[in-house]
């Protein structure tokens, strides 16, 4: 009996101990969980705060410096500049608020190494996205410059000086000494003494800040592209036994003599016919090139000026072209018309064409009577 009571007592005590142990264990576990919750709560708040600040910075960094500004700022992006240097220049010019926002967005968008040099027209109201798009796509300022047909190197230099603030002297030094141009051999089998005649007359959109040599390359490229528009031009030159240089020289004379499209092939025909039979060209345009200006009427003394360009006293073609010929004049030499040997101006841009010297003299007399 006594032993049964003792066993029951031990069991009760054991249960009591187990309950107390369970309560202690629950308290310990609860404290640990509470500590973890507190730690997780702190981390979450820190992460949330960080993300909020990051998003806030990114949104603010996109914003323009001045929202409604209409101010126009000419900005020059130098070649080879790092994104850091560009951001410093943009901040100095008052275009952006923070140079770091520019650098970060350029890096995020992968445009930090794609920003193109040149002059840009910008405004403080431009946002970072549009700014990076503009600088990476090369939307630089361009200036429209027109070179009329029949222009010579001297006049091209004057226009470049006026329109693009380039040096006429530097331009002429390069154009009249093409051997000093690095890439000139790609254009010519034999480098000419001057680029007179080879800079194509047209309207160009030049980037602001372009250099003189780059103008030359662009105009040369255009010339050689344009002549490729003439079908079978190489074959036509061979058939007429004219070399490339003489073609351009003769076309330049036609350009200066002709005022109307339908007369270009006739004037080209006159010069080609005279060359065939050994006559002097006797072109007033070549004499005017010597004086570098157009005279209303050339005097007999003018026609006696000693110069290789004076085709009244020298046989054959002058040593170089006398201007930049149009595509029409180049075609006229390849496809001449008529068997005329003389022409004389009527005074209105049109000409009388004659096959014999007697007929030519008769036209001269008629013109004198008209005056």
C-alpha positions in Angstrom: 0.0 0.0 0.0 2.7 2.4 1.0 4.7 1.6 -2.2 1.7 2.4 -4.4 1.3 5.8 -2.7 5.0 6.6 -3.3 4.8 5.7 -7.0 1.8 7.9 -7.4 3.5 10.8 -5.7 6.6 10.5 -7.9 4.4 10.5 -11.0 2.7 13.7 -9.8 6.0 15.4 -9.1 7.3 14.4 -12.5 4.3 15.9 -14.3 4.7 19.0 -12.3 8.3 19.3 -13.3 7.4 18.7 -16.9 4.8 21.4 -16.9 7.2 23.8 -15.3 9.9 22.9 -17.9 7.4 23.3 -20.7 6.4 26.8 -19.5 10.1 27.8 -19.2 10.8 26.5 -22.7 7.8 28.4 -24.1 9.1 31.6 -22.5 12.5 31.2 -24.0 11.2 30.4 -27.5 8.8 33.4 -27.3 11.6 35.7 -26.3 13.7 34.5 -29.3 10.9 34.9 -31.7 10.1 38.4 -30.4 13.8 39.3 -30.8 13.8 38.0 -34.4 10.6 39.9 -35.2 12.1 43.1 -33.8 15.2 42.5 -35.9 13.2 41.7 -39.1 11.0 44.7 -38.5 14.1 47.0 -38.3 15.6 45.5 -41.5 12.4 45.9 -43.4 12.1 49.5 -42.4 15.7 50.2 -43.5 15.2 48.5 -46.9 11.9 50.3 -47.4 13.6 53.6 -46.5 16.5 52.9 -48.8 14.2 52.0 -51.8 12.1 55.0 -51.2 15.1 57.3 -51.2 16.5 55.6 -54.3 13.3 56.0 -56.2 12.9 59.6 -55.0 16.5 60.4 -56.1 15.9 58.7 -59.5 12.7 60.6 -60.1 14.1 63.9 -59.0 17.3 63.3 -61.1 15.2 63.1 -64.3 13.6 66.4 -63.8 14.9 69.4 -65.8 16.8 72.3 -64.2 14.1 74.8 -65.2 10.7 73.4 -66.2 9.3 76.2 -68.4 12.6 77.8 -69.6 12.7 78.9 -73.3 16.4 79.9 -73.1 18.5 78.4 -75.9 22.1 77.4 -75.0 24.7 76.5 -77.5 26.7 73.6 -76.0 29.9 72.1 -77.4 30.7 68.5 -76.6 34.4 68.0 -77.2 35.6 64.8 -79.0 36.9 62.1 -76.7 35.2 63.6 -73.5 34.3 61.2 -70.6 30.8 61.3 -69.2 32.2 63.0 -66.1 33.7 65.8 -68.1 30.5 66.2 -70.2 28.4 66.4 -67.0 30.8 69.1 -65.6 30.4 71.1 -68.8 26.6 70.7 -68.8 26.5 71.9 -65.2 28.8 74.9 -66.0 26.4 75.9 -68.8 23.4 75.7 -66.5 21.7 72.9 -68.4 21.6 70.2 -65.6 21.1 70.4 -61.8 23.4 67.5 -60.8 26.3 66.1 -62.7 26.0 62.8 -60.8 22.4 62.3 -61.9 23.6 62.7 -65.5 26.4 60.2 -65.0 24.2 57.6 -63.3 21.5 57.7 -65.9 24.0 57.6 -68.7 25.5 54.5 -67.1 22.0 52.9 -66.4 20.9 53.4 -70.0 24.3 52.3 -71.5 24.9 55.6 -73.2 27.9 56.8 -71.3 30.2 55.9 -74.2 27.9 56.7 -77.0 27.7 60.5 -76.6 28.7 62.2 -79.9 30.9 65.3 -80.2 29.6 68.5 -81.8 27.6 71.7 -81.2 24.1 71.2 -79.7 21.2 73.6 -79.1 20.0 72.8 -75.6 17.7 74.4 -73.0 17.5 74.1 -69.1 14.0 72.7 -69.6 15.3 69.5 -71.1 15.0 66.4 -68.9 17.8 63.9 -68.5 16.2 61.2 -70.9 15.8 63.7 -73.7 19.2 65.2 -73.1 20.9 61.8 -73.3 18.9 60.8 -76.4 19.9 64.1 -78.1 23.6 63.7 -77.3 23.8 60.0 -78.2 21.9 60.4 -81.5 24.1 63.3 -82.6 21.4 65.9 -83.2 24.0 68.5 -83.7 23.4 72.0 -85.0 23.7 72.2 -88.8 24.2 75.1 -91.1 22.7 75.2 -94.7 25.4 76.4 -97.1 24.8 76.8 -100.9 27.6 76.8 -103.5 26.2 77.8 -106.9 27.2 76.0 -110.1 30.3 77.6 -111.7 31.8 78.7 -108.4 35.6 78.7 -108.0 37.8 77.9 -105.0 38.2 81.5 -104.0 34.5 82.1 -103.8 34.0 78.8 -101.9 36.5 80.1 -99.3 34.6 83.3 -99.0 31.3 81.5 -98.4 32.8 79.2 -95.8 34.3 82.2 -94.0 30.9 84.0 -94.0 28.6 81.1 -93.2 30.7 78.9 -90.9 33.4 81.3 -89.7 36.1 79.1 -91.2 39.5 80.3 -92.4 39.5 81.1 -96.1 43.3 81.0 -96.1 43.4 77.5 -94.5 40.8 76.2 -96.9 42.7 77.5 -100.0 46.0 76.1 -98.6 44.4 72.7 -98.5 42.4 72.9 -101.7 45.3 74.2 -103.8 47.8 71.8 -102.2 45.7 68.5 -102.1 48.9 66.4 -101.5 48.7 67.7 -97.9 45.3 65.9 -97.4 45.7 62.5 -95.9 42.9 60.7 -97.7 43.3 62.2 -101.1 44.7 59.1 -102.8 41.4 57.3 -102.5 39.8 59.8 -105.0 42.5 60.1 -107.7 44.8 57.8 -109.5 47.0 60.9 -110.1 46.6 63.6 -107.5 45.9 66.9 -109.2 47.8 70.1 -108.5 44.6 71.8 -107.3 41.0 70.7 -106.4 39.6 73.4 -108.5 36.6 71.8 -110.4 36.4 68.8 -108.1 34.3 70.3 -105.2 30.7 69.7 -106.3 28.4 72.8 -106.3 25.3 72.0 -104.2 23.5 72.9 -101.0 25.0 71.2 -97.9 24.0 70.8 -94.3 27.3 71.2 -92.6 27.6 70.6 -88.8 28.6 73.7 -86.9 32.2 73.5 -85.9 33.3 71.5 -89.0 36.9 71.9 -90.1 38.1 73.1 -93.5 39.5 69.7 -94.5 36.2 67.9 -93.7 34.3 70.4 -95.9 36.7 69.4 -98.7 36.2 65.7 -98.2 32.4 66.1 -98.1 32.4 68.1 -101.4 34.8 65.6 -103.0 32.6 62.7 -102.0 29.6 64.4 -103.5 31.5 65.0 -106.8 32.4 61.4 -107.3 28.9 60.2 -106.2 27.3 62.6 -108.7 29.4 61.5 -111.7 28.4 57.9 -111.0 24.8 59.0 -111.9 26.0 59.5 -115.5 25.5 56.2 -117.4 28.6 54.7 -118.9 30.7 57.8 -118.4 34.0 55.9 -118.4 33.2 54.3 -121.7 32.1 57.6 -123.2 35.5 59.2 -122.2 37.3 56.3 -123.9 35.2 56.6 -127.1 36.0 60.3 -127.3 39.7 59.8 -126.3 39.4 62.3 -123.4 41.0 61.6 -120.0 39.3 62.3 -116.7 41.2 65.6 -116.0 40.4 67.1 -119.4 36.8 66.1 -119.1 36.4 68.2 -115.9 38.5 71.1 -117.4 36.3 71.2 -120.5 33.1 70.9 -118.5 34.2 73.8 -116.3 34.6 76.0 -119.4 31.2 75.0 -120.7 29.7 75.8 -117.3 31.0 79.4 -117.5 30.1 80.0 -121.1 26.6 78.4 -121.1 23.6 80.1 -119.4 20.8 77.8 -120.8 20.6 74.0 -120.5 19.8 73.4 -124.2 23.0 75.3 -125.2 25.4 73.3 -123.1 25.8 70.4 -125.5 26.2 72.9 -128.4 29.0 74.8 -126.7 30.7 71.6 -125.6 30.5 70.5 -129.3 32.1 73.8 -130.5 35.1 73.3 -128.1 35.5 69.6 -128.9 35.4 70.3 -132.7 38.0 73.1 -132.3 40.3 70.8 -130.3 40.0 68.1 -133.0 41.2 70.3 -135.8 43.8 72.2 -133.8 42.0 75.6 -133.3 42.5 77.6 -130.2 39.5 77.5 -127.9 39.4 81.3 -127.6 37.1 81.2 -124.5 36.5 84.5 -122.7 35.8 82.5 -119.5 39.4 81.2 -119.3 40.7 84.8 -119.5 38.3 86.0 -116.9 39.7 83.3 -114.6 43.0 85.0 -114.8 41.5 88.2 -113.5 39.4 86.4 -111.0 36.3 88.5 -111.8 33.8 88.7 -114.6 34.1 91.8 -116.9 31.1 93.0 -118.9 33.3 93.1 -122.1 36.9 91.9 -122.4 39.1 94.4 -124.2 41.7 93.4 -126.8 44.4 94.1 -124.2 42.7 91.7 -121.8 42.9 89.0 -124.5 46.6 89.4 -124.7 47.3 88.8 -121.0 50.1 86.2 -120.6 48.8 83.2 -118.8 48.5 79.5 -119.4 44.7 80.1 -118.9 44.5 82.5 -121.8 43.1 80.3 -124.5 43.3 83.1 -127.0 47.1 82.9 -127.1 47.6 79.3 -126.1 46.4 76.1 -127.8 44.6 73.3 -126.1 43.0 73.3 -122.6 44.1 75.4 -119.6 46.1 73.5 -117.0 43.2 73.1 -114.5 39.4 73.5 -114.4 38.3 77.1 -114.0 35.3 76.4 -111.7 33.1 73.7 -110.3 31.0 72.4 -113.2 27.4 71.2 -112.8 26.4 67.7 -113.7 24.7 69.1 -116.8 28.0 70.5 -118.1 29.8 67.2 -117.4 27.1 65.4 -119.4 27.3 68.0 -122.2 31.0 67.1 -122.8 30.1 63.4 -123.0 27.1 64.0 -125.3 27.9 67.1 -127.4 25.8 68.3 -130.3 26.3 70.1 -133.6 29.2 70.6 -136.0 29.7 74.2 -135.2 33.1 75.9 -134.7 32.1 79.3 -133.4 29.6 80.9 -131.1 29.0 84.5 -130.0 26.9 85.9 -127.3 23.7 87.8 -128.2 23.9 89.7 -124.9 20.9 88.0 -123.3 22.6 84.7 -122.3 21.8 83.1 -125.7 24.4 82.6 -128.5 24.6 82.5 -132.2 26.3 79.3 -133.5 28.3 79.3 -136.7 30.0 76.6 -138.8 32.3 78.9 -140.8 34.3 82.0 -139.9 32.4 84.0 -142.5 29.1 83.1 -140.9 30.6 84.0 -137.5 31.7 87.5 -138.8 28.2 88.1 -140.2 26.7 87.5 -136.8 29.3 89.9 -135.3 28.2 92.6 -137.7 24.6 92.0 -137.0 25.2 92.4 -133.3 27.1 95.6 -133.8 24.3 97.0 -135.8 21.9 96.0 -133.0 24.0 98.0 -130.5 
